[in-house]
Amino acid sequence: MEAPIELGDPGTAGAAASWENHTRLALLNELYAYNHWLFDKVRLLIRDNVCEVGCGTGNITQFLLNRERVVGIEPFGPSLEKARRRFAKHLNVEFADCRLGDSPNELVPEESFDTVLCMNVLEHIEDDVDSLRRMRQLCRSDGNVVTLVPAHMSAFGGLDRAAGHFRRYNRRSLGRAFEQAGLAVTHSFYMNALGYFGWLWYGRVLGREQLPASGARLFNRLVPLLDAFERIIPPPFGQSLVMAGTPDRQ
């Protein structure tokens, strides 16, 4: 059996996927309302000393600037360099040129963070339980691991394959991964019900590999309305699943 291709390995399909995701991040960078909505859903779970796993170009990092210390882990060079330039004036923000699979290490030591944050990254990693276990190791004993992942395998299609996703999750599958990694789940909820149908239509029904930029920008303008509606009626499903947990002391 061949060894799994790591994201960002030069000269491999992993590198092609990394470039594809770097391009997608450029579009996401324009979608401020959408990025802020994702952050706002986890904001109260994030503490002062944060490790952001797979920070990319900083689309979520931009909302963490009031934290005491932020360390972003990013293995893909072009995204890492863009993030470093973008936040060069913020002395509380630094970046580690390494993979989660090589952590903990001297750049991100064991038990150094109050919160380990992982937003739309876990689905890109084949061994998600090992990755969650490493996040737990980076987290202090009284800290937490906060994740946001794509939800529902029923929506898995061309968009996921093109983005390098191994899977989508539901509460049961992600909760099982948390448990196997030694994390006790404290919070779990779905968000963005409308986005689920859009992803299902473009990615699974039409088999598209890219969302149309015009559609993404339109969705970005609808975010305040969607957020207000989901605050009144929390959805039982969604495009994304948020789950947080603490190191299991048992």
N, C-alpha and C positions, 0 to 999 in steps of 0.2 A: 504494500500500500504506500502510495506516495505521501510525503510529508505535506501538511496543509500549507498553502501559500500565505505568507504573512502580508498584511496590508502595508504597501509601500516598498516591498522588496524590489530592487532595481531589476529591470529587464524581465519582469514576469507579468502575468495577468494581474497580480496584486498592484503593481505600479500603475497599470492602465486604469484599474478601479480607483486608485488614489487620485489620479488626474481627473477622472470623471467626477469624483466627489468634490474636488477642488473647484471645478467649474460650477457644480451645483451650488456650492457655498457662495460663489459670486452672485448668483441670483438671489439666494436666501438673504444675503447682505442687504438687498434692497427692501426686503419684507420686514420692516422694523416692527410693525404692529403684530405680525405673526410671531416673530422672535420674542417680543416682549410678553405676548400671551403665554408662550411656553414657559418663559422664566417666571411669570407671575404665578403660575400654577404650583411652582416648587419654592417660591421665594421664602415662605415662612419656615421651610424645612432646612434652609441653608444657614449655617452658622458663620463665625468670623474668620476661621482659618480654613481655606478651601483648596482642594485639589480638583481641578477640572480635567477629566479624562477625555482625550480626543477633542481638544478645544478648537481645532481647525483654525480658521482665520479670526475667530473671536466674536462670532455672532451672539453667543451667550455671555462670554467674558465681559462684554461691554456693560452688562447690567450688574456686575460683581464689583465694580470699582470702589464701592463704599465699604467693602469688607476689609478687615485688618490685613490679610495676606491672601493672595491668590497665586497658585502655581498651576499653569496649564501644561499638560502632557500632550505632545503632538509629534508623531514620528515622520510626518511627510514634510520634507524640506520647504517647498514653496509656501504651503500654508503656515508653517512655523515662522518663516521669515516675514510674511505679511503681518502675522499677529504681533511679532516683536516690534515691527515698525509702527504698527497702529497704536500700541500702548507704551511706547518708549518713554513717555513723560510721566507714567504712573509708577512710582517707586514701590508701591505695594503689590505690583504684578510682575511675575517672572515666568519663564517658560523652560520646560525640560525637554531636550531633544532625545526622547527615548520612547519605547513602546511599553504599554502596560504589562506585556508579557515578560519584560525585563525588570519589573518593579516588585518589591521595593528595592531601591538602590541609593547611592550617595546623593543623587539629585532629588529623589522623593523618598526619604527614609521611612521606615516602618513606624506606625503609630504617631504620625506627625500632624495629622489634620483632624479638625472637628467635623468636617463634611467632605466626603468624596462624591463629586457630582459627575454623572455620566448621562449626557443628553443625546439621544439618537446615535449611539455608538455601539452598544452591546450587540445589536443585531448584525453588525459587520464582523463579529469575532466568532470563529467556529466553536471554540471551547468557552462558552459563556460562564459556566460554573467556575472554571479556573480564574477567569477574569474577575468575577464577583468576589472570589476568595482573595485575590490580590488587592482589590479595593478594600475589603475588610482589613487586610493587613496594614494598609496605609492609614486606616482610620483609628483614632484613639478609642480606648475601651468605652468611653462615654459618648463617642461621636456617632455619626450616621452615614449611611450610603444612600444616595438619592439617584434614581434612574428615571429616564423617560424613554420609552421604546415604542416602535410601531405595533399596533394592536391587530389581532385577528388574522389567522392564516387564510381565512375565507377571502381576504383582499389581496393575497400574495399573487404577484404577476410580473409583467414585464418591467414595471417601474422598480420593483424590488430587485429583480435579477440584475438590471443595469446598474443599480446602486451598490451591488455587492452584498445584499442582505442574505444571510443564511436562513432567517426565519422571521416571523412575526409572533407576538405573544398574546396570551390572555392571562387573567389573574392566576389561574391554576398553574400554567406552565412557568411563568416567571416566579411565582411564589415557591414552586418546587426548586427552581434554580437557587433562589435565595437561601432556602433551607439547607440545600446540599453544600452551599458555600459558607455556612455557619452564621447566617444573618436571620434575625427575627423580624418579620414584617411588622411595621408600625402604621404605615399608610399605604393605601392602594385605591386608585380611582381612574376612570376613563375620562377622556376629554376629546372635543372636536368630532362630534357625531357627523356633521355635514361633510367634513373632510374624508371620513371613511367612505362615503358613497362616491365622492369624486375620485379617490384613489382606486376604488373597486372598478369604476367605469373605465378610467383611462388605462389602468395597469392590467386588470384581469379580463374585462370584457373586450376592450379594443386592442389589448396587447401592446400598448405604447411603452416606449422606454424613457420618454421624457414628458414632463408636464409642460403644457404650453405656457410661455412666460406671461402672456396676456391674462390667462386664467389665474395664474398664481398671483398676479398683481390685483386682479379683481377680488380674489379671496382675501387678500391682505386688507382691502378696504372694508370688507364685511366683518372683520374680526371683532370690532367693538359690539356689534349686534349679536354675534354668536356668543361672545363672552357673557353678555348680559343675560341672554336666554339660558345658558348653561348654569349660570349662578342661581337662577330661579328653579330650573329643573335639571339637576345633575343627570347626565346621560348614562344609561346602562351599558353603553358600548361607545366606541369612538375610534378615530384614526390613531390615537396615542393612548398609552397606558403609563401612568405614574406609579412608581412603587418605591418606598423607602424602608430601610431597616437598620437595626443596630446590631453590633456584634453580639452573638448569642453567648451568654456567660455560662450556660449549662455545660 
